[in-house]
Amino acid sequence: MWSTFITTITVSLRERTQLFWLFAFPLILASLFFGMFSGLRDNWSIEPQRFTVVQDANWKRTVSAQQLIDMLDGSTSGERLITATTATSRRAARSALDRHATVGYLYAKDDGTLAMVVSDTTASRADGASSTNSMAITLSVLNNVIDRYNQTLSAGEAIATSNPSLFADTKVVGALSSQGSFAKEVSLTNFKPDPFARYYYALLGMACLMSMTFALHAITLAQANLSALGARRTVSPLSKWRQLAAAFCASWLGASISLLVTLSFIRYVCGISVGGREPLAVVAVIIGSFVATSAGTLLGSIPRMPEGTKIGLSTLIATLGSLFAGLYGDFAMRLNDTIQRTAPALHLINPVKQVSDLFYDMLYYDSLAPFMRTFGVLMTMSAVFLIGAVILLRRQRYDHI
């Protein structure tokens, strides 16, 4: 039995096509995801923009204006929204804008409020859905800061006109100078996953189902009517169930190794964290590879079907399941969400989705109860696959070899 185990692993690792699809292809796809999503993360960040500050007579009369610019330039806050240069007039600032030396300028009006001017080109780029989203975010934040400054200034002037004694109240002064926000970001769990992690989870689900070809190939080789090796094994003294058990264990090991390689690449190269639950992620990979091996055993047990047809069927199952698990872009992810809301029972029969849900459950929930429920679903699938494989293999008889 041990020699059959070693032989099965050796034969599987000699199949170059199988090695590509099980080891290289998931890594290539994960690398593409990493390159694509890294650019999107950069577009959604704040990037300091070049602005001219018009320090004319109006500006010098506005005492707190320079304090605001020091904050925006990072001199006092440490967080930079603008890279500031100075000009003595709006005409000089406009000239710098026309030369594209800056994206805009800030100036003080006669009433002491501040205004922001940007070029038409900058405004159109910020409004477009291109690679300049970081500019749009920065300009939006800058515009909100200036509006907040002007509102605070107007409120202070109104209080000074109507009831200046209110300035003796520390609560009023504190409310005017507060930099609070109307929204607060909270997390429902102890860990905040990467917004693009769900695509990597779907990739792990697809890689898991692709690994069923390990078992499919091993079980096909054990059948006397489909391979010469199977014919020799049939007349060997080793019982059939021992041969199949060795092939199953060897295939499970090969699938687990291929998925562990993919998981390690996603975790340490692509930087997709698993929330400190690396041991549980390894358990999820082992569970997924067991399901894939069970499915491959069932497909490999189909009599009188060539191995190429079986491999094509396994690829179809993996790619079609990946579609409904959300792997193929935003449309597929919306389809995945729609099925989850309207017909969740359809996901229960999709092994790709269930394997990816192991990682969802591990990261999005503090409790392990959802993880264990998904584990139960996958073990039920495995039992059904193995029972079907046993039925098919027990019925196989050969008139001659």
N, C-alpha and C positions, 0 to 999 in steps of 0.2 A: 504493500500500500504506500509506503514511504517512497519507493522508487517511482511509482506512478505519480505521486505528488510532485516530485522533483522534475520528472519528465514533462508533465503538463506545464509547469512554469517555464521550463527551458524552451519548449515548442512555442508557447505563446509569445515569449520575448524575442523569438526569431522572426516573427511576422512584422515586417517593417511597416506595412500599411496600418496594422492594428496599433503599433506603437505611435505612429503619427497622430491618429485620431484620438488616442487615449491620453497621450502625454503632451505632444506638441500643439495640437489644435486648441485645447482649452487655454494654454499659455499664450498663444498668439491672439486669441479672442480677448483674453483679459488685458493684454498689452494694448490692444486697440481701444478697449474701454478706458483704460488709464489715460492714454493720450487724448482721447476725445473729452472725457469728463474733467481732466485737469484744466483744459482751456475754458470750460464753462465755469469752473470755480473761480478762475482769474477774472472772468467777465463780471462776476457777481460780487467782487470786492471793491472797496473804496480806494481810488487812486488819486493822489493829490494833483490838482490842476493848476496851471500857471495863470495868475491873475495880477493885474496892475491895480494898485491902490492910489486913488487920486487924492493927494494931500494938499488940497487948496484951502481957501479961507473957510469954507463951510466945514470941511473936515476938522480943522484946528479948533473950531468952536464946539464941536461934538466931543466932549471930554472922554466918554467911554468907548468911542469908536475904535481907537487904537488898541484898547484892551481886548476888544472882540477880534481884531486882526491877529494879535499875538496868540490868542487861543486857537484861531483857525490855522495859523501857520505852525502850530505845534510848540511855540516858545514857552507857553505856560501849561498847556493841556497834555502835551506829549503825543497827541493824535493829530495828524496833519491832514487838512482838507485842501489847502491851497499852498502854492509856492509863490510868495508875494514879492513883487517889485514895486517901486514907487514912481510916481509921476507928479508933476506940479500942476497939471491941468488936464481936463477931460480930452482936449485936443491931442495932447501927447499920448494919452492912454489909447485914444482911438487910432492913432498912427501905429502904435505897437500892435493893436488888434488887426489892423489891415495888413501888416507885415507877417501875420501869423506867429508873432513872437509870443503872444499870449492867447488864451481862449476867451478872455473877457476882462472886465475891470469893475471895481467897486468905487462908488463915490457917495458923498453925503449931499442930501438935498438941502434947500434953504430952511426947512423945518427941523432939520437934524436927523431925519430918518435916512436909512441907507438904501441904496439901490444897486442891483447887479445887472450888468449888460454883457451879453455874449453875442458872438457873431452868428449870422444866419447859418453858416456852415456847421458851427458847433451845435446849434440848436437842432438842425436836421440829423446830425450824427447821433446826438443823444436820444432823439425820438425814434430812431430806426432800430430794427431788431437785428443788428449786426454784431460784430465783435467789439463794439464800443459800449457795452452795457455798464462797464465800470465807470465810464464818464457820465452816463445818465444817472447812476446811483449817486455819484459824488455831487453832481450839480443839483440833484433833488435835495440831498441833505443840506447843502450850502444854502439853497433857497429857503428851506424851512428854518434854518438858523437865523437868517436875516429877517424873515417874517416874524419870528419869535422876538428878536431884538426890537423891531419896530413896534410890535404890540406892547412890549414891556415899557418902552419909552413913552408911548401914547398913554398908557395907563398911569404911569408916574406923573406925567404932565396934568392929567385930569384930576388926580388926587391933590396935586400941588395947588391947582386952581380952586377946587371945591372945598377941600378940607385938609389943609396941610398938617394939621395936628396928628393925622393918622400915621405920619412918618415916625412918630414916637413909639408906635406899636411895633415890636419886633416881629410879630407874626405877619404884619402887612409887608414890612421890608423883606422878610424871608420869602414870602410868596412872590414878590416881584423879582427877586434875584434867583429864584429856584430854577434849576435846569432839569426838572423832573420830566418824565415822559407819560403820555397817556396810555401806553401799552407796556406790558411786561412779558418777557419771554420766560416760559416755564417749561419744564420737562416732566412728563408723566412717569418716567422711569429714571433709574439711577444712571442711565447711559444714553447719550444722544448719538444715534447711528449716523453715518454719512448719508446724505440725501440720495446718493447714487448707489448705495450698497445693495438695494433690491435687485439691480441688474446683475451684480456679481452673484447674488444668491440664486437667481434664475440660471446663471451660467453654471454654477455648481450642480444644480438639478439636471441640466442637460448633460454635463460631463459624467454625472453619475449614471444616467441611463445609457449613454454611449458605452460605458464600461461593461455593459451586459455582453458585449461581444467576446470578452474573455471566456465566460462560461459557455456561450453559444458555440465557440470554436472547440472548446474542450469536449463538450458533450457530443458534438457532431463527429469528432475524431474517434469517439468511443463506440460509434454505431458501425456494425460490420458491413451494412449495405451502402455506406457513404464514404468509407475510407479503408485503405489497406491496413492502417494501424488498428482500426476498429475490428477488422477481421482477425488479426493476430491476437488482440486482446480477448476476443470471444472464446478462443480455444486455450487461453492461458489458465493456469490453476487458480488464479486470484478470482474470487467471486465477483459478480457483476456489481453488487451494491458497494463493495469496497473500492472498486475502480471508480464508480460514479461519485462516491464520497470524497475520494482523493482529488478527483477533477474539480468538484465543487469547492473544496477548501483552497485548492491552488488558485482557482479563479477568483474567489473571494479575496485572497491575499493580493493578487495582482490588481484587482479593482480598487482595493483600499489604498495601495501604494500610489496608483495613478491619481486618485482623488486627494490624497495627502499632499502630493506634489503641487496640485492645483491650488489647494487651500493655503499652503505655505506661500506660494507666489502671490496670491491675492492679499494675504495678511501682511507679509513683510516687504514685498516689492511695490504692490499697488497701494499699500497703507490703509486697507479696509479693516478697521479694528473689529474685534468680536467682544468688546466690552470686558476684557479680562477673563473671559470664559474659554480660553484656548483648550483646556482638557475636554470640556463639553463639546466644543467644535470637532475635536477628533472623534469623540463618540458619535456625533451626528454623521461624520464621514463614514465611519464603520457601519452604522445602521443603513445609510444609503447604499453603500456598496453591497451589503447583504441583500437588499431588495433587488438591486440590479443583477446580482448573480442568480437570484431565484428566477427573475424574469428571463435571463439568458438561458437558464437550464430548461425552462418551459419551451422556449423557441427552439433550442437545440434538440429537444426531444421529438419534435414533429417529424414523423417518418416520411421517407421518400421525397423530401424537399431539399434541393441542393443548398449548400452552405451559402453561396452567393445570394440566393433569394432570402435566406434567413437574415443575413447581415443587412440587406436592403430593407427588410421589414423592421428590424431593430432600429435602423437609422430613421425610418419614417416615424416610428413611435416616439423616439427621442426629440426629433425636430418639431413634430406636431404638438407634443406635450409642452415643449419650450415656448411655442407660440401662445398658448393659453396661460403659461406661467409668466408672460410679460418680457421675454428675453429680447424680442426684435423691435426695440424702440418704444417711443411714446404711445403709438397706436396699440401695440400689443399690451403695454402696461395698463392702458385704459380698459382694454378688453378684459384683462385679468381682474381689475377692480370691479367691473360691471358684473362679471360672473360671480365674484365673491359676494356682491350685494344681492343679486337677484336669484342666482341658482348655485349656491355653495356646494350642493351635492355633486355637481359636475367636477369640482376640484377634488372631491374625495376619491375619484377613480383616476386621477392624473398623478402618476408617481413623480413626475418632474416637479409639479407644484408642491406635493407633499414633502419632498426632500428640501426644496427651497424654504418651505414653511418651518422646517426644523431650525433654520438659522433665524428666521423672523421670530419664532417663539423664544429662542434663546436670548435675543437682544431686546425685544420690545416688551418683555414681561419680566418682572422680578421673580414671580413664582415659576416653578418648573412644571406646573400642572398643564399648561398648553403644550409644552414640549412633550410631555408624557402622552397626551392625547394623540398628537401627531405620530409619535412612536408607535402607539397602538394601531393606528390606521396602517402604517407601513408594515408592521408585523402581520397584520391581517392579509395585506396584499401578498406578502412573502409566503404565507401559509397557503393561500389559494394557488399561487404559481407553483409551489413545490408539490402540492397535491396533484395538480394537473400534470406535472412532469412525471411523477411516480406512476400515474395511471397510463400515460403514453408509453413509458419505458417498460412497464410490466407486460403490456400487450404485444410488444415487438418480438416476433419469432422469425427465424430465417429457414427457408426450405433447404438452401445450400449456400455455401460461401465461395 
